[in-house]
Amino acid sequence: MVPWLLGGHDLQAARHHRHPRAASLYTAVPTAWEADRLVEATAALLFDPVANRILFARNLDMPLAPASTTKLMTALLVYELTGLQGFVTVLPPDTAVEPSHVPLRIGQRISVSELVQDLLVGSCNDAALALARSTCGSVPAFVHQMNRRAWEMGCLHTHFVDPHGLASLRQGQVTTARDLLRIFQAVLNVPSLRQILMTRTVATRSGNQLRILHNHNRLLGKYTGMGPAKTGWTREARHTYAAACQRDGHPLLLILLHSPDKWKDAMVLFNYGFGQVKSGTVTAPSYRPL
């Protein structure tokens, strides 16, 4: 069993999501033609890591804005440089960004591990700046290391200009479905980061302030087998998504970029992929992405 997902008996206990637009998509298994017709993302990649094959591919190398899936690389680099150890005191520049639902307070002292939870569960932009600045001395220095690490991983069509993903494609924040899969797989190889990505709610207290953050992944606990995932959205990037799902011990990995409806696209592609795995047939491209 892949360690970052539930066993089969636990999967059966998952409740079906009741979103009125998508309820039928939770169980319907589309054909390859139907999946291609239904999926609206500009770029999409469904990967079977067990067989090391692509089950669905669309515009794998098209440069698109990653939005908050950028935070996967931020979390990975922070982990590699700090081991999630230490504390950070929030400074004024850390808060000079589009605010989080529960913003950090200037002067607040918070652990690196809690900031990474804020980053991945609550998708907090101020947490990204605080982590970047404290880890490498400045945000530009951290972003330089993000780009160096991406290059080392073979993400040759990825470039970051910030650690949170608010920058647009025109500003130089860019990735591809193929590159984002590489980054996501690297994050999944870190047990502590996997666990954070599957955490539904984070509650921390600083003085009299109670901070409660909820995971932005609406499919977690509602779609059978849903595992670690990171969401993203900006007006230009639209919806972005990196997600893992497992059924009967078989995991699949999904990347979506520039999607008008990531929940629908994700369910269509996961249903299609698990249908392929169950039947033992592959009608989508079988070439390798890595």
C-alpha positions in Angstrom: 0.0 0.0 0.0 1.2 3.5 -0.8 1.7 5.1 2.7 0.1 8.4 2.0 -3.4 7.1 1.3 -6.0 5.1 3.1 -6.6 1.3 2.8 -9.4 -0.2 0.9 -11.7 -0.6 3.9 -11.3 3.0 4.8 -12.0 4.1 1.3 -15.4 2.5 1.4 -16.3 4.8 4.4 -15.7 8.0 2.4 -18.9 9.9 1.8 -19.9 11.0 -1.7 -19.7 14.8 -2.3 -23.1 16.4 -2.8 -22.2 19.3 -5.0 -25.3 19.5 -7.3 -23.2 20.2 -10.5 -20.9 17.3 -10.0 -22.7 14.5 -8.1 -23.0 12.2 -11.1 -19.3 12.6 -11.8 -18.3 10.9 -8.6 -19.1 7.4 -10.0 -19.4 7.7 -13.8 -16.5 6.2 -15.6 -16.0 8.0 -18.9 -14.4 6.6 -22.1 -11.3 8.2 -23.4 -13.3 10.2 -25.9 -15.7 11.4 -23.2 -12.9 12.3 -20.9 -11.2 14.4 -23.6 -14.5 16.1 -24.3 -15.5 16.8 -20.7 -12.1 18.0 -19.4 -11.8 21.8 -19.8 -8.3 22.4 -18.4 -5.9 23.9 -20.9 -3.2 21.4 -19.7 -3.8 18.1 -17.9 -1.7 15.1 -17.0 -2.9 11.9 -15.4 0.0 9.6 -14.4 0.1 6.1 -13.1 3.3 5.9 -11.0 3.0 2.1 -10.5 3.2 1.4 -14.3 5.2 4.6 -14.9 2.8 5.6 -17.7 0.6 8.5 -18.8 -3.1 7.8 -18.9 -4.2 11.2 -20.1 -2.2 14.0 -21.6 -3.0 17.5 -22.9 -0.5 20.2 -23.6 2.1 18.7 -21.3 4.8 21.3 -22.1 2.6 24.4 -22.6 3.9 27.2 -20.3 1.1 28.3 -17.9 0.9 30.1 -14.6 1.0 27.7 -11.6 -0.8 30.0 -9.1 -0.6 28.5 -5.6 0.7 25.2 -6.7 3.9 27.2 -6.5 3.8 26.6 -2.8 4.7 23.0 -3.4 8.2 24.0 -4.4 8.3 26.5 -1.6 7.5 23.8 1.0 9.9 21.4 -0.6 12.8 23.9 -0.5 12.0 24.9 3.1 12.0 21.3 4.1 15.3 20.6 2.4 17.0 23.6 3.9 15.5 23.6 7.5 14.0 20.1 8.1 11.0 22.1 9.3 12.9 23.0 12.4 13.2 26.5 14.0 11.1 29.5 14.6 10.3 32.7 12.6 9.4 36.1 13.9 7.0 37.8 11.5 8.3 41.1 10.1 6.4 43.9 8.3 7.5 42.8 4.7 6.0 39.3 5.4 2.6 40.8 5.6 2.9 43.0 2.5 0.9 40.6 0.3 -2.7 39.7 -0.5 -3.9 38.8 3.0 -4.7 35.3 4.1 -8.1 34.4 5.7 -6.3 34.6 9.1 -3.3 36.8 8.5 -0.1 36.6 10.4 0.6 39.4 12.9 3.8 41.5 12.9 6.0 40.4 15.7 4.3 37.0 16.0 6.8 34.1 16.7 5.7 31.0 14.9 7.4 27.6 14.2 8.6 26.7 10.7 6.4 23.6 10.8 3.3 25.7 11.6 4.1 28.1 8.8 4.4 25.2 6.4 1.0 24.0 7.5 -0.4 27.5 6.9 1.3 27.4 3.5 -0.1 24.1 2.3 -3.4 23.8 4.1 -4.5 27.4 4.2 -2.5 28.4 1.1 -1.4 31.5 3.1 0.7 34.0 1.0 2.1 35.7 4.1 3.4 32.3 5.3 5.2 31.9 2.0 7.0 35.3 2.4 7.9 34.7 6.0 9.3 31.2 5.2 11.2 32.5 2.1 12.7 35.5 3.9 13.7 33.6 7.1 15.1 30.6 5.2 17.5 32.3 2.8 17.8 35.8 4.3 15.6 37.5 1.6 12.7 36.6 -0.7 14.8 37.1 -3.9 17.5 34.8 -2.5 14.9 32.1 -1.8 13.3 32.4 -5.2 16.8 32.0 -6.8 17.1 28.8 -4.9 13.6 27.7 -6.0 14.7 28.1 -9.6 18.0 26.3 -9.0 16.2 23.4 -7.4 13.7 23.2 -10.2 16.5 23.1 -12.8 18.2 20.3 -10.8 14.9 18.3 -10.9 14.7 18.6 -14.6 11.9 21.2 -14.6 13.4 23.1 -17.6 10.3 25.0 -18.5 9.6 26.3 -15.0 10.5 29.7 -13.6 9.5 31.4 -10.3 9.5 35.0 -9.4 7.7 34.7 -6.1 7.2 31.9 -3.4 3.4 32.1 -3.3 2.2 32.1 -6.9 0.5 35.5 -7.2 2.7 36.6 -10.1 1.3 36.2 -13.6 2.6 34.4 -16.6 3.5 37.8 -18.1 5.6 38.5 -15.0 7.5 35.3 -15.5 5.9 32.8 -13.1 5.6 29.7 -15.3 5.5 26.0 -15.2 4.1 23.1 -17.3 2.1 20.0 -16.4 5.1 17.8 -16.9 7.3 20.0 -14.7 4.7 20.3 -12.0 4.3 16.6 -11.8 8.0 16.3 -11.1 7.7 18.8 -8.2 4.6 17.2 -6.8 6.3 13.7 -6.8 9.3 15.2 -4.9 6.9 16.6 -2.3 5.1 13.3 -2.0 8.4 11.6 -1.2 8.6 13.6 2.0 6.3 12.0 4.7 5.8 15.2 6.7 4.7 17.2 3.7 2.4 14.4 2.5 0.7 14.4 5.8 0.3 18.2 5.9 -1.3 18.0 2.4 -3.9 15.6 3.8 -4.7 17.6 6.9 -8.3 19.0 6.8 -8.0 21.7 9.5 -5.1 23.4 11.2 -5.6 25.3 14.5 -2.8 27.2 16.2 -2.8 29.8 19.0 -0.6 32.8 19.3 -1.3 34.7 22.5 -5.0 35.5 22.4 -5.3 34.8 18.7 -6.7 31.4 17.6 -6.0 30.7 13.9 -8.1 28.1 12.2 -7.4 27.2 8.6 -9.2 24.7 6.4 -7.8 22.7 3.5 -8.8 24.2 0.2 -9.0 20.7 -1.4 -12.8 20.2 -1.4 -12.5 16.6 -2.6 -10.6 15.6 0.6 -12.8 13.2 2.5 -15.6 13.5 0.0 -14.2 11.8 -3.1 -13.2 8.2 -2.7 -9.5 7.6 -2.3 -8.6 11.3 -2.3 -5.1 11.9 -1.0 -2.5 14.7 -0.8 -3.3 17.7 -3.1 -2.5 21.4 -3.6 -5.0 23.8 -5.1 -4.4 27.2 -6.8 -6.3 30.0 -8.4 -5.7 33.5 -9.7 -7.8 35.3 -12.3 -5.2 34.8 -15.0 -4.1 31.3 -14.1 -7.6 30.1 -13.4 -7.7 26.9 -11.4 -4.6 24.8 -10.9 -4.4 21.5 -9.1 -1.9 18.8 -8.2 -3.5 15.8 -6.6 -3.0 12.2 -5.7 -5.8 9.6 -5.4 -5.7 5.9 -4.5 -8.2 3.0 -4.9 -7.5 -0.6 -4.1 -3.9 0.2 -3.4 -3.3 1.8 -6.8 -2.4 5.5 -6.8 -2.8 8.0 -9.6 -1.3 11.5 -9.9 -3.1 14.4 -11.6 -2.0 17.8 -12.7 -4.4 20.5 -14.0 -3.4 23.9 -15.3 -5.7 26.7 -16.4 -9.0 24.9 -15.6 -12.4 26.6 -15.3 -13.5 23.9 -12.9 -10.8 21.8 -11.3 -13.2 19.7 -9.3 -15.1 18.5 -12.3 -11.9 17.9 -14.3 -10.3 16.0 -11.5 -13.3 13.7 -11.0 -13.6 13.0 -14.7 -9.9 12.1 -15.0 -9.6 10.1 -11.9 -12.7 8.1 -12.8 -11.4 7.6 -16.2 -7.9 6.6 -14.9 -9.2 4.1 -12.3 -11.5 2.6 -15.0 -8.4 2.0 -17.1 -6.5 0.5 -14.2 -9.4 -1.8 -13.3 -9.9 -3.0 -16.9 -6.2 -3.4 -17.5 -6.4 -1.4 -20.7 -4.8 1.9 -21.7 -6.3 3.9 -24.6 -4.5 7.1 -23.7 -0.8 7.8 -24.6 1.6 5.4 -22.8 4.8 7.4 -23.1 6.7 8.4 -20.0 6.7 12.0 -18.7 10.0 11.9 -16.7 
